[in-house]
Amino acid sequence: MMKILNTLLQSVVFSLFLSLLFICLRIAFILLTPNEALESANFQNILQSLIDGAKYDNRTVATAGIIFFLLAFAFIANRFQKQILLFYAGFIFFICIFLSIANMAFYNIYGSTFDGNLLGIIFDDQKAIFKTGIQGNYHISTKIISLLLASFSTFYIYAKIVNLIQKLASQKICIQHLKIFVLGSFVIFAGIILVFINSHLGFKALSLDQHIHPSKDPFLRKITPGAFRDLYFVYRDYKKITNSKFSDFYDKSPTQAVKDFFNLPQNAKPPFDLSKLLLHTSTNTSEVKIKHIFYIVSESLSEWHFDPEFDAIGLTSGLKSLLDGKHGFKIQNFLENAPGTIKSLDVQITGLFQTDIPINTMIGDLPLFPTAIAGIMQKLGYDTRFYYGGSGIWQKLDRYTSAEGFNKILYNANILDYAKNKPYLKPLENIWGVYDHILFDYIIQNTMDSKHPTFNMIMTTSNHPPYDVNLKAFGVPLEKIKNFLKTHFLNKQRFQEADENVLGHIWWYDKQITHFIKEASKLFPQSLFVITGDHFDRMYPLTKRDNRIIKSIPLILYAPSLTPKQISDIGSHIDIAPSIVELVAPKGFQYDSFGKPLFTNNHTLKFKDDGYALGYFAIATNRFIYTPDFGIQYRNAPPLPKKI
C-alpha cells in the first residue's frame, strides 16, 4: 500500500512540476526575446498569454503524466523503479527544454515560431545549416550550453523533490489513514489529468483555438500555442504534402492539364508561361470610384436557403429584397470550392483551387500569390482588412492573412473590446466567436474611422452549431417556423437535426446581414457588397439531397452606386476575386486569376450562357451539375425573379 501511495504522489508531483516547467520556459521565451517584439503588451497581456499557453501545454503534460503513471505501476515491484522514473522524467524535461530553446532560436531567425521553414532541416543542405548556426549571429553555442545547464538544474531540483516525497511516503501511517491517503492521491491525480486534458473541470474537452481570446500583441499571439502544437502542424502538413503527387489531382500530365484548363491548341508546345495564361485586363468603363468593398463569407449560407418553398417563412427575405436587377444580383448557378470553412478560405484568400493540401498552416515563407485578392486590392490602393468573429490564431489565420496581403486581421479580442461597454444582450459570443450582429456593428464603426478606401473580407460564425443565439430576444418567429416544418414536409423523410432553432438562425442571420448592408449603404454609398457562403449548409431539412443541394451556394452582389451588368450565370468561389476587380479597377488594370469575372460595368460586353464552373468535386453548367457520387443531375429550378 505504501508503494502505491508513493507511486501516486510521484505521478502528481511529476505532472505539476512539468506544468510549472512549461510556464517557466514560456516566461524565459518572453524575457529573452528582443523588446521590440512586444509591440503592445503589458503585464495583463503577458499574464493572459501565460494562462492560455498553459492550457495548450497541459495537454502535453497530461499525456506525459499518464505515461509516467503507467510506468510507475508497471515497475512498482521492481527495485529500479525510482531510477526508471527519474530517467523518464529527465528525458521529458530535456525534450521540453530543447524544443523551447529551439523555438526561441527559430523565432530569432524567422520572426515566427515553428512553421514550414523547419522543413529546411530535411530538404536543405544540413551541413550548411549546421555551420551557419554555429558561425552565424544566432548564438547556437550559447543555446546548447543553456540547454545542458537548464536540463541539469531542472533534473536536480526534481530529484530532490522526489527524495522528499519518498521520505514522506515512508512514514508509518495506520492502515485506515493510508487507504484514505491513497484514495485522495488518486482523486487528485485523476482531477489534474482531467483538467489538463479538457482545459476545465469537466468531461468535454474545449477546442482551445476557439475558446481562447488570443493577445493583440503579435509576439504573444504567436507563442501562445507552444512548440508541441506548432510541431504537430508542421508534421501533419509535411505528411500531407509528401504523400501527394500530381496524378492525385489529374490523370494526365501537367502539360496536358495546362492545355485542357486554358483551352490551348493540342499542338501547343511547352514551356507555358503561367503568368501570361492567368492574366486578365479590366474593361471597367464606370467613372464611379468604389471606396469600400465588403466581401462577406457567411457561415453555411447555402443556395437552398433561397428556394421558393421557404418564402412562406421569409427565410431569406432580407437578402432577396436587395435583388432588383439594377444594383443587386444573384448568380443562379454557383458552386462551393471547398467542403469546410478553412479550406473555403484557402480558395478565397489565395485565389488558388482547393487541392486538400493545407496552405493555411504551412506558413513558412509562403509567398504572396499573384492571384490573392488582398494583394490585388493593395495594388489598387485599398487598406486590406480581414474580420473574423472567432480567434485570430484559429488555423493560424493571423499569419496566413498577413502573408496573403491583408494589412491587419481584426478578431474576437478587438470586437469584444468594442462591445464590452455597449448595451448588447449577454453573452456576446459562443465557442466559435462573437455573434454576427456585433461583428457587423464593429465593422461599420471601424470603417467610419478609416481615412482610406478599404477592402474588408469578413468571415461570420453564428449560423453554426451550437446554434445558441437568443432568437426570441430578436423576435424570430420560431412558432411559425416550427409549424412550417411540420406541415410543409409532412409526407417526406425529415432530417430531424434541422429544427425551428436551426432555420431560425438562418432567418436571424439574413435579417442581420441585410440590416448591415442597408446601414452601410447609407453611410458609405460608394460601396460594393459581395455575399457568399463558405460551404453548403448540412442542415437541409430533408434527408434526400441532390447535387444542387449539396454543392450550390449563393453569390450575391449589391452596389448602390453602380449599375453593373451580369455577364454569366454560372461560377464558383474562384470567380469572386476577378468579379470584384472588374468592377472597381480602372480600365486597363492587369491582374492574375484562375477565375473569370461574372459582372462588369462595361455594358457592351455580351452575356455568356455556354460556360461552366469547377467546384469541389463538382462541375456545373446552366443545364446540369455533375459529381462523382451522383453523376449528372439536370437542373429544374426556376429562375429567380428580377424583383422581389
Secondary structure in CASP SS format (residue, H / E / C, confidence):
PFRMAT SS
TARGET T0000
AUTHOR 0000-0000-0000
METHOD secondary structure of the structure
MODEL  1
M C 1.00
M H 1.00
K H 1.00
I H 1.00
L H 1.00
N H 1.00
T H 1.00
L H 1.00
L H 1.00
Q H 1.00
S H 1.00
V H 1.00
V H 1.00
F H 1.00
S H 1.00
L H 1.00
F H 1.00
L H 1.00
S H 1.00
L H 1.00
L H 1.00
F H 1.00
I H 1.00
C H 1.00
L H 1.00
R H 1.00
I H 1.00
A H 1.00
F H 1.00
I H 1.00
L H 1.00
L C 1.00
T C 1.00
P C 1.00
N H 1.00
E H 1.00
A H 1.00
L C 1.00
E C 1.00
S C 1.00
A C 1.00
N C 1.00
F H 1.00
Q H 1.00
N H 1.00
I H 1.00
L H 1.00
Q H 1.00
S H 1.00
L H 1.00
I H 1.00
D H 1.00
G H 1.00
A H 1.00
K H 1.00
Y H 1.00
D H 1.00
N H 1.00
R H 1.00
T H 1.00
V H 1.00
A H 1.00
T H 1.00
A H 1.00
G H 1.00
I H 1.00
I H 1.00
F H 1.00
F H 1.00
L H 1.00
L H 1.00
A H 1.00
F H 1.00
A H 1.00
F C 1.00
I C 1.00
A C 1.00
N C 1.00
R C 1.00
F C 1.00
Q H 1.00
K H 1.00
Q H 1.00
I H 1.00
L H 1.00
L H 1.00
F H 1.00
Y H 1.00
A H 1.00
G H 1.00
F H 1.00
I H 1.00
F H 1.00
F H 1.00
I H 1.00
C H 1.00
I H 1.00
F H 1.00
L H 1.00
S H 1.00
I H 1.00
A H 1.00
N H 1.00
M H 1.00
A H 1.00
F H 1.00
Y H 1.00
N H 1.00
I H 1.00
Y H 1.00
G C 1.00
S C 1.00
T C 1.00
F C 1.00
D C 1.00
G H 1.00
N H 1.00
L H 1.00
L H 1.00
G H 1.00
I H 1.00
I H 1.00
F H 1.00
D C 1.00
D C 1.00
Q H 1.00
K H 1.00
A H 1.00
I H 1.00
F H 1.00
K H 1.00
T H 1.00
G H 1.00
I H 1.00
Q H 1.00
G C 1.00
N C 1.00
Y C 1.00
H C 1.00
I H 1.00
S H 1.00
T H 1.00
K H 1.00
I H 1.00
I H 1.00
S H 1.00
L H 1.00
L H 1.00
L H 1.00
A H 1.00
S H 1.00
F H 1.00
S H 1.00
T H 1.00
F H 1.00
Y H 1.00
I H 1.00
Y H 1.00
A H 1.00
K H 1.00
I H 1.00
V H 1.00
N H 1.00
L H 1.00
I H 1.00
Q H 1.00
K H 1.00
L H 1.00
A H 1.00
S C 1.00
Q C 1.00
K C 1.00
I C 1.00
C C 1.00
I H 1.00
Q H 1.00
H H 1.00
L H 1.00
K H 1.00
I H 1.00
F H 1.00
V H 1.00
L H 1.00
G H 1.00
S H 1.00
F H 1.00
V H 1.00
I H 1.00
F H 1.00
A H 1.00
G H 1.00
I H 1.00
I H 1.00
L H 1.00
V H 1.00
F H 1.00
I H 1.00
N H 1.00
S C 1.00
H C 1.00
L C 1.00
G C 1.00
F C 1.00
K C 1.00
A C 1.00
L C 1.00
S C 1.00
L H 1.00
D H 1.00
Q H 1.00
H H 1.00
I C 1.00
H C 1.00
P C 1.00
S C 1.00
K C 1.00
D C 1.00
P H 1.00
F H 1.00
L H 1.00
R H 1.00
K H 1.00
I H 1.00
T C 1.00
P C 1.00
G C 1.00
A H 1.00
F H 1.00
R H 1.00
D H 1.00
L H 1.00
Y H 1.00
F H 1.00
V H 1.00
Y H 1.00
R H 1.00
D H 1.00
Y H 1.00
K H 1.00
K H 1.00
I H 1.00
T H 1.00
N C 1.00
S C 1.00
K C 1.00
F H 1.00
S H 1.00
D H 1.00
F C 1.00
Y C 1.00
D C 1.00
K C 1.00
S C 1.00
P H 1.00
T H 1.00
Q H 1.00
A H 1.00
V H 1.00
K H 1.00
D H 1.00
F H 1.00
F C 1.00
N C 1.00
L C 1.00
P C 1.00
Q C 1.00
N C 1.00
A C 1.00
K C 1.00
P C 1.00
P C 1.00
F C 1.00
D C 1.00
L H 1.00
S H 1.00
K H 1.00
L H 1.00
L C 1.00
L E 1.00
H E 1.00
T E 1.00
S C 1.00
T C 1.00
N C 1.00
T C 1.00
S C 1.00
E C 1.00
V C 1.00
K C 1.00
I C 1.00
K C 1.00
H E 1.00
I E 1.00
F E 1.00
Y E 1.00
I E 1.00
V E 1.00
S E 1.00
E C 1.00
S C 1.00
L C 1.00
S C 1.00
E H 1.00
W H 1.00
H H 1.00
F H 1.00
D C 1.00
P H 1.00
E H 1.00
F H 1.00
D H 1.00
A H 1.00
I H 1.00
G C 1.00
L C 1.00
T C 1.00
S H 1.00
G H 1.00
L H 1.00
K H 1.00
S C 1.00
L C 1.00
L C 1.00
D C 1.00
G C 1.00
K C 1.00
H C 1.00
G E 1.00
F E 1.00
K E 1.00
I C 1.00
Q C 1.00
N E 1.00
F E 1.00
L E 1.00
E C 1.00
N C 1.00
A C 1.00
P C 1.00
G C 1.00
T H 1.00
I H 1.00
K H 1.00
S H 1.00
L H 1.00
D H 1.00
V H 1.00
Q H 1.00
I H 1.00
T H 1.00
G C 1.00
L C 1.00
F C 1.00
Q C 1.00
T C 1.00
D C 1.00
I C 1.00
P C 1.00
I C 1.00
N C 1.00
T C 1.00
M C 1.00
I C 1.00
G C 1.00
D C 1.00
L C 1.00
P C 1.00
L C 1.00
F C 1.00
P C 1.00
T C 1.00
A C 1.00
I H 1.00
A H 1.00
G H 1.00
I H 1.00
M H 1.00
Q H 1.00
K H 1.00
L C 1.00
G C 1.00
Y C 1.00
D E 1.00
T E 1.00
R E 1.00
F E 1.00
Y E 1.00
Y E 1.00
G C 1.00
G C 1.00
S C 1.00
G C 1.00
I C 1.00
W H 1.00
Q H 1.00
K H 1.00
L H 1.00
D H 1.00
R H 1.00
Y H 1.00
T H 1.00
S H 1.00
A H 1.00
E C 1.00
G C 1.00
F C 1.00
N C 1.00
K E 1.00
I E 1.00
L E 1.00
Y C 1.00
N H 1.00
A H 1.00
N H 1.00
I H 1.00
L H 1.00
D H 1.00
Y H 1.00
A H 1.00
K C 1.00
N C 1.00
K C 1.00
P C 1.00
Y C 1.00
L C 1.00
K C 1.00
P C 1.00
L C 1.00
E E 1.00
N C 1.00
I C 1.00
W C 1.00
G C 1.00
V E 1.00
Y C 1.00
D H 1.00
H H 1.00
I H 1.00
L H 1.00
F H 1.00
D H 1.00
Y H 1.00
I H 1.00
I H 1.00
Q H 1.00
N H 1.00
T H 1.00
M H 1.00
D C 1.00
S C 1.00
K C 1.00
H C 1.00
P C 1.00
T E 1.00
F E 1.00
N E 1.00
M E 1.00
I E 1.00
M E 1.00
T C 1.00
T C 1.00
S C 1.00
N C 1.00
H C 1.00
P C 1.00
P C 1.00
Y C 1.00
D C 1.00
V C 1.00
N C 1.00
L C 1.00
K H 1.00
A H 1.00
F H 1.00
G C 1.00
V C 1.00
P C 1.00
L H 1.00
E H 1.00
K H 1.00
I H 1.00
K H 1.00
N H 1.00
F H 1.00
L H 1.00
K H 1.00
T H 1.00
H H 1.00
F C 1.00
L C 1.00
N C 1.00
K C 1.00
Q C 1.00
R E 1.00
F C 1.00
Q C 1.00
E C 1.00
A C 1.00
D C 1.00
E H 1.00
N H 1.00
V H 1.00
L H 1.00
G H 1.00
H H 1.00
I H 1.00
W H 1.00
W H 1.00
Y H 1.00
D H 1.00
K H 1.00
Q H 1.00
I H 1.00
T H 1.00
H H 1.00
F H 1.00
I H 1.00
K H 1.00
E H 1.00
A H 1.00
S H 1.00
K H 1.00
L H 1.00
F C 1.00
P C 1.00
Q C 1.00
S E 1.00
L E 1.00
F E 1.00
V E 1.00
I E 1.00
T E 1.00
G E 1.00
D C 1.00
H C 1.00
F C 1.00
D C 1.00
R C 1.00
M C 1.00
Y C 1.00
P C 1.00
L E 1.00
T C 1.00
K C 1.00
R C 1.00
D C 1.00
N H 1.00
R H 1.00
I H 1.00
I H 1.00
K H 1.00
S E 1.00
I C 1.00
P C 1.00
L E 1.00
I E 1.00
L E 1.00
Y E 1.00
A C 1.00
P C 1.00
S C 1.00
L C 1.00
T C 1.00
P C 1.00
K E 1.00
Q E 1.00
I C 1.00
S E 1.00
D C 1.00
I E 1.00
G E 1.00
S E 1.00
H H 1.00
I H 1.00
D H 1.00
I H 1.00
A H 1.00
P H 1.00
S H 1.00
I H 1.00
V H 1.00
E H 1.00
L H 1.00
V H 1.00
A C 1.00
P C 1.00
K C 1.00
G C 1.00
F C 1.00
Q E 1.00
Y E 1.00
D E 1.00
S C 1.00
F C 1.00
G C 1.00
K C 1.00
P C 1.00
L C 1.00
F E 1.00
T E 1.00
N C 1.00
N C 1.00
H C 1.00
T C 1.00
L C 1.00
K C 1.00
F C 1.00
K E 1.00
D C 1.00
D C 1.00
G C 1.00
Y C 1.00
A E 1.00
L E 1.00
G E 1.00
Y C 1.00
F C 1.00
A E 1.00
I E 1.00
A E 1.00
T C 1.00
N C 1.00
R C 1.00
F E 1.00
I E 1.00
Y E 1.00
T E 1.00
P C 1.00
D C 1.00
F C 1.00
G E 1.00
I E 1.00
Q E 1.00
Y E 1.00
R C 1.00
N C 1.00
A C 1.00
P C 1.00
P C 1.00
L C 1.00
P C 1.00
K C 1.00
K C 1.00
I C 1.00
END
